[in-house]
Amino acid sequence: MGNPLSRPLDGPRSALALWRLMDRRSWALFLLYWALAAGTVAGVALLVRSLGPELKAALLEYVLPAHFRVAGEMLLANLFGHLGERVLANFALQGGMAAVSVACCVVKELLSRRVEHTNPLLQEGHAPWPLWRQVLEELKFAALYLLAYNLIFWLSYPPFGPTRTAARVLSYVFLFVFFNLTFLCPLFLRHRVGYGRMVRTFFARPLAAFGFAAFWCAPSLVAIQLLGDVRSSTALGLVLAAHVLVTAPAAVAGTWLAARLLPVAQAMRPAGWFSRLLGWALLLGVLGASGVVTLRLADSLHAKSQLLKCQYRPDLGTFDYRLPSFRDLSVGLSIVVEITNPTEVDVRIERSRVEARNAGKHFTEVRLAPIDVPAGATRRQPVELDVEIALSRLLEWRELVDGDWELTWWIEVAEGWEFPVYLWPR
């Protein structure tokens, strides 16, 4: 096998090695893998094309009255676009890869095993783990996947350049890591190397491992670059079709590369029980915390989902205002509004504020008092607004005209914690 340090180009070289590893039965499995992968992608593309518009319309219909649908579509596109085209493209590609991997896992294992058995790749036989350990390894893979894309989402959501750059970089790193896990894992798992040691092996031999992923991901990445936006079903189908082209070759080449990296993985000392326990605790802690945050946000946003379907009748006789003073430069407005909630969802708005920024600088803020209207009920609800404007900004009229505007709704989801909803992000 030679010195592992002398194989930095093994990733691209795997494309040259795979053709001499095939016999007649391998070719039959190879073509079956290709056909199954193509059928899976075609099925996913047809499903997205037929159900995608209906699901989107159903979501907008649930949240918005009919005369707000166009604005809702613009807002939805804005929110998805806020995460960045490359992050969304890599996420879509990774999701398609996962669907193909699940559908083709049995054929991939049979093809990889055939290639290993009919070629002198290793001197040792394999001894697969019992079923319970294989299930545990698959749970590890799922946990790594959830953790990766949780991290990418929270890094890419805020409109902050450095975190968005970090999210883009991590989206490529995780794409390459999961690509390697998908196509190198059959041989590694047959030789009792789990996903944890696989990942450590990839970073121990980054040129070989990530060179392999970069080479075989190139068709899909080029398609993403040429298309620019993969949010349409046609564009997503083309990107996944480019991935289908490499599935079967990557499975054979991955078996060859995994055999060459196996000595590196076997030479690694397994993590001690304390390290494993600490790692699992951190992993589950992060996933648990992000799950709690996501559930609280989902509950808060769901309580506002029917806001535009309520009926509002202001009592003009109750209108009142507060002028600015030396201690408080904001303008206070208040009015009692009769709100009827005809839906089956309790409408709730916590203490919140809407902030407008221009050219990256604060311009105005509107603070809104809490509102709570149960499902099917009518309430006379005091609506109080505090409007504060940075008066000094009025002198910067040229920036106000030419500068980019941002509108952010800050919702107090919990005491001392506000979550931003970017209504008009830059």
C-alpha positions in Angstrom: 0.0 0.0 0.0 3.0 2.4 0.5 3.2 5.4 2.7 -0.1 7.2 3.2 1.6 10.5 3.1 2.6 10.0 -0.5 -1.0 9.9 -1.8 -2.3 13.5 -1.9 -3.7 13.0 -5.4 -5.5 9.8 -4.7 -8.9 11.6 -4.9 -8.6 12.5 -8.6 -6.6 9.3 -9.4 -9.6 7.3 -8.3 -11.3 8.2 -11.6 -8.5 6.4 -13.5 -8.4 3.4 -11.1 -12.1 2.6 -11.1 -12.3 1.2 -14.7 -9.8 -1.6 -14.1 -11.7 -2.8 -11.0 -14.8 -3.9 -12.8 -15.9 -7.4 -13.9 -19.1 -8.4 -15.6 -21.2 -8.6 -12.4 -19.8 -5.3 -11.2 -20.9 -3.6 -14.4 -24.4 -5.0 -14.0 -24.6 -3.6 -10.4 -23.0 -0.4 -11.7 -25.7 0.1 -14.4 -28.4 -0.9 -11.9 -27.1 1.8 -9.5 -27.2 4.4 -12.2 -30.8 3.5 -13.3 -32.0 3.5 -9.7 -30.3 6.9 -8.9 -31.8 8.4 -12.1 -35.2 7.1 -11.2 -35.0 8.5 -7.7 -34.0 12.0 -9.0 -36.7 11.9 -11.6 -39.3 10.9 -9.0 -38.1 13.7 -6.6 -38.1 16.3 -9.5 -41.7 15.2 -10.5 -42.8 15.4 -6.9 -41.4 18.9 -6.4 -42.8 20.1 -9.8 -46.3 18.8 -9.1 -46.6 19.4 -5.3 -44.2 22.4 -4.8 -46.5 25.1 -6.1 -49.5 23.6 -4.3 -47.6 23.5 -1.0 -46.4 27.0 -1.4 -49.9 28.3 -2.3 -51.4 26.4 0.7 -48.9 28.0 3.0 -49.6 31.5 1.7 -53.4 30.8 1.8 -53.1 29.7 5.4 -51.2 32.8 6.5 -52.5 35.6 4.2 -55.8 36.9 2.8 -56.2 36.7 -0.9 -55.3 40.3 -1.6 -51.9 39.8 0.2 -50.8 36.8 -1.8 -48.4 38.7 -4.2 -46.8 40.5 -1.3 -46.5 37.1 0.5 -44.7 35.5 -2.4 -42.2 38.4 -2.5 -41.7 38.1 1.3 -41.2 34.3 1.1 -38.6 34.8 -1.7 -36.9 37.5 0.3 -36.6 35.3 3.4 -35.1 32.3 1.5 -32.8 34.6 -0.5 -31.6 36.0 2.8 -29.8 32.8 3.5 -27.6 33.1 0.4 -27.9 31.4 -3.0 -24.8 29.2 -2.5 -25.9 28.0 0.9 -29.4 27.2 -0.5 -27.8 25.5 -3.5 -25.5 23.3 -1.4 -28.4 22.5 1.0 -30.6 21.4 -2.0 -27.7 19.3 -3.5 -27.1 17.7 -0.1 -30.8 16.9 0.3 -30.9 15.3 -3.2 -27.7 13.3 -2.4 -29.4 12.0 0.8 -32.5 10.9 -1.1 -30.3 9.1 -3.7 -28.2 7.5 -1.0 -31.2 6.1 0.9 -32.8 4.7 -2.3 -29.6 3.2 -3.6 -27.9 2.1 -0.3 -28.4 -1.7 -0.9 -27.0 -1.6 -4.5 -24.2 0.7 -3.4 -23.1 -1.8 -0.7 -23.4 -4.8 -3.1 -21.3 -2.9 -5.8 -18.7 -1.9 -3.2 -18.4 -5.4 -1.8 -18.1 -6.9 -5.2 -15.2 -4.5 -6.1 -13.4 -5.3 -2.9 -13.8 -9.0 -3.3 -12.7 -9.2 -6.9 -9.6 -7.0 -6.5 -6.5 -7.2 -4.3 -7.3 -3.9 -2.5 -6.8 -5.3 1.0 -5.0 -8.3 2.6 -7.6 -8.7 5.3 -11.2 -9.9 5.3 -14.0 -7.8 6.6 -16.1 -8.4 9.8 -19.2 -6.2 9.7 -20.7 -5.0 13.0 -23.8 -6.5 14.5 -27.1 -4.8 13.5 -27.4 -2.7 16.7 -24.0 -1.1 16.0 -24.9 -0.4 12.4 -28.1 1.3 13.6 -26.0 3.3 16.1 -23.6 4.5 13.4 -26.6 5.6 11.2 -27.9 7.6 14.2 -24.5 9.3 14.4 -24.7 10.2 10.8 -28.2 11.7 11.2 -27.1 13.7 14.3 -24.0 15.0 12.4 -26.3 16.1 9.5 -28.8 17.9 11.8 -26.0 19.6 13.7 -24.2 20.8 10.5 -27.3 22.4 8.9 -28.4 23.9 12.2 -25.1 25.6 12.5 -25.2 26.8 8.9 -28.7 28.2 9.2 -27.9 30.2 12.4 -24.7 31.5 10.8 -26.3 32.5 7.5 -29.5 34.0 9.0 -28.2 37.3 10.4 -27.2 40.0 7.9 -23.6 40.0 9.0 -20.9 39.5 6.4 -18.4 37.5 8.4 -20.9 34.9 9.6 -22.5 34.6 6.2 -19.0 34.0 4.7 -18.4 31.3 7.4 -21.8 29.7 6.5 -20.8 29.5 2.8 -17.4 28.0 3.7 -19.0 25.5 6.1 -21.7 24.6 3.5 -18.9 23.4 1.1 -17.0 21.7 3.9 -20.0 19.8 5.0 -21.0 19.0 1.4 -17.6 17.4 0.9 -17.6 15.6 4.2 -21.0 14.1 3.6 -20.2 13.2 0.0 -17.1 11.3 1.3 -19.2 9.6 4.0 -21.7 8.5 1.4 -19.3 6.9 -1.0 -16.4 5.7 1.3 -18.5 4.4 4.1 -19.4 0.9 2.7 -15.8 -0.4 2.9 -15.0 1.5 6.1 -18.1 0.1 7.9 -17.4 -3.4 6.7 -14.0 -3.1 8.5 -15.5 -1.6 11.6 -14.5 2.0 11.1 -17.3 4.2 12.3 -18.4 7.7 11.1 -16.4 9.4 13.9 -13.1 7.9 12.7 -14.0 8.4 9.1 -14.3 12.1 9.6 -11.0 12.2 11.5 -9.4 10.3 8.6 -10.7 12.8 6.1 -9.0 15.7 8.0 -5.9 13.6 8.6 -5.5 13.2 4.8 -7.4 16.3 3.5 -5.8 16.4 0.0 -6.8 12.9 -0.8 -10.2 12.9 0.9 -11.4 16.4 -0.1 -9.8 16.1 -3.5 -12.0 13.1 -4.1 -15.2 15.0 -3.1 -14.2 18.1 -5.1 -13.5 16.0 -8.2 -16.8 14.1 -8.1 -18.9 17.0 -7.0 -17.5 19.2 -9.8 -20.4 18.5 -12.3 -23.0 19.6 -9.8 -21.1 22.6 -8.6 -20.5 23.7 -12.2 -24.2 23.3 -12.9 -25.0 25.5 -9.8 -22.5 28.1 -10.9 -24.0 28.2 -14.4 -27.6 28.3 -13.3 -27.0 30.8 -10.5 -30.4 30.1 -8.8 -31.6 26.5 -8.1 -34.9 27.4 -6.4 -36.9 26.3 -9.5 -37.7 22.7 -10.0 -36.1 22.6 -13.4 -32.8 24.1 -12.1 -32.8 21.7 -9.1 -33.5 18.8 -11.4 -30.5 19.7 -13.6 -28.2 19.9 -10.6 -29.3 16.5 -9.3 -29.0 15.1 -12.8 -25.3 16.1 -12.8 -25.0 14.3 -9.5 -26.6 11.2 -10.9 -23.8 11.0 -13.5 -21.2 10.5 -10.8 -23.1 8.2 -8.4 -22.0 4.8 -9.7 -18.5 5.8 -10.6 -18.0 7.5 -7.2 -19.2 4.3 -5.4 -16.5 2.2 -7.2 -13.8 4.9 -6.9 -14.8 5.5 -3.2 -14.2 1.8 -2.5 -10.7 2.0 -4.0 -9.9 5.2 -2.0 -11.3 3.9 1.2 -9.0 0.8 0.9 -6.0 3.2 0.6 -7.1 5.3 3.6 -8.1 2.3 5.8 -4.6 1.9 7.3 -4.8 5.6 8.4 -8.2 5.0 10.0 -7.1 1.8 11.7 -4.0 3.4 13.1 -6.1 6.0 14.9 -6.7 5.3 18.5 -10.5 5.2 19.3 -11.6 8.0 21.5 -11.8 7.2 25.2 -15.2 6.7 26.9 -14.9 10.1 28.6 -14.3 11.9 25.2 -17.1 10.0 23.6 -19.5 10.8 26.4 -18.4 14.5 26.4 -18.8 14.6 22.6 -22.3 13.1 22.7 -23.3 15.4 25.5 -22.2 18.5 23.5 -23.8 17.2 20.3 -27.1 16.4 22.0 -27.0 19.6 24.0 -26.5 21.8 20.9 -29.3 19.9 19.0 -31.6 20.0 22.1 -31.0 23.8 22.6 -31.5 24.5 18.9 -34.7 22.3 19.0 -36.1 24.3 21.9 -35.3 27.6 20.2 -36.9 26.4 17.0 -40.0 25.2 18.8 -40.4 28.5 20.7 -39.9 30.4 17.5 -42.4 28.2 15.6 -45.0 28.7 18.4 -44.4 32.5 18.4 -44.6 32.8 14.6 -47.7 30.5 14.4 -49.5 32.8 16.9 -48.9 35.6 14.4 -49.7 33.6 11.3 -53.4 34.7 11.2 -52.8 38.3 12.1 -53.8 39.6 8.6 -57.0 37.6 8.6 -58.3 39.3 11.7 -60.9 42.2 11.4 -60.0 45.5 12.9 -62.4 48.3 13.9 -60.7 51.3 15.5 -62.6 53.4 18.0 -61.6 56.9 16.8 -62.9 58.5 19.9 -60.2 56.8 22.0 -57.3 58.1 20.0 -54.7 59.8 22.1 -51.1 60.9 21.6 -48.0 62.0 23.6 -45.7 64.6 22.3 -41.9 64.4 22.7 -40.2 65.8 25.9 -36.7 66.5 26.9 -36.6 63.1 28.7 -38.3 61.1 25.9 -38.1 62.2 22.3 -40.5 59.5 21.0 -44.0 60.2 20.0 -46.7 58.1 21.7 -49.9 57.0 19.9 -52.7 55.0 21.4 -56.1 53.9 20.3 -58.6 51.2 21.2 -59.3 48.7 18.4 -62.0 46.1 18.3 -60.3 43.0 16.9 -62.2 40.0 15.7 -60.3 36.8 15.2 -62.4 34.5 12.9 -59.7 31.8 12.7 -59.1 28.7 14.8 -55.7 30.0 16.0 -55.1 32.2 19.0 -53.4 35.4 17.7 -50.7 36.7 20.0 -48.1 39.4 19.6 -45.5 39.7 22.3 -43.9 43.1 23.1 -42.1 43.9 19.8 -40.6 46.6 17.8 -40.1 47.4 14.1 -36.8 49.1 13.2 -36.0 50.8 10.0 -32.3 51.4 9.0 -30.9 53.3 6.1 -27.4 52.9 4.7 -26.7 50.6 7.6 -27.6 53.3 10.3 -30.6 53.5 12.6 -33.4 55.8 11.3 -36.6 55.0 13.2 -38.2 52.5 15.6 -41.8 51.7 16.3 -42.5 49.9 19.6 -45.7 47.9 19.9 -47.5 46.8 23.1 -48.6 43.2 23.4 -51.8 42.0 21.7 -53.8 38.8 22.5 -57.0 37.7 20.8 -58.2 34.1 21.3 -59.5 32.0 18.4 -63.1 33.0 17.5 -63.2 35.9 20.0 -63.7 39.6 19.7 -61.7 41.9 22.0 -61.4 45.6 22.5 -57.6 45.8 22.6 -55.6 49.0 23.4 -53.0 49.4 20.7 -50.1 51.5 21.8 -47.2 52.7 19.6 -44.1 54.5 20.5 -42.5 56.1 17.4 -38.9 57.3 17.7 -37.0 58.9 14.9 -33.3 59.8 14.8 -33.8 63.5 14.1 -30.1 64.0 13.1 -30.6 61.6 10.2 -33.1 64.0 8.6 -30.2 66.2 7.7 -28.6 63.3 5.8 -31.3 63.6 3.1 -29.0 62.4 0.3 -28.3 59.1 2.1 -32.0 58.7 2.9 -32.8 58.9 -0.8 -29.9 56.9 -2.2 -29.1 54.5 0.7 -30.5 50.9 1.0 -33.4 50.5 3.5 -33.7 47.6 5.9 -36.9 46.7 7.9 -36.6 44.4 10.8 -39.4 43.1 13.1 -37.9 42.3 16.5 -40.1 39.9 18.5 -39.7 39.3 22.2 -39.9 35.5 22.2 -38.8 35.3 25.8 -37.8 37.7 28.6 -34.7 39.5 27.4 -34.5 37.6 24.1 -35.6 39.2 20.8 -35.7 37.4 17.5 -35.3 39.3 14.3 -37.6 38.8 11.3 -36.1 40.5 8.3 -39.0 41.9 6.4 -36.8 43.8 3.9 -33.2 42.5 4.3 -30.3 43.8 2.4 
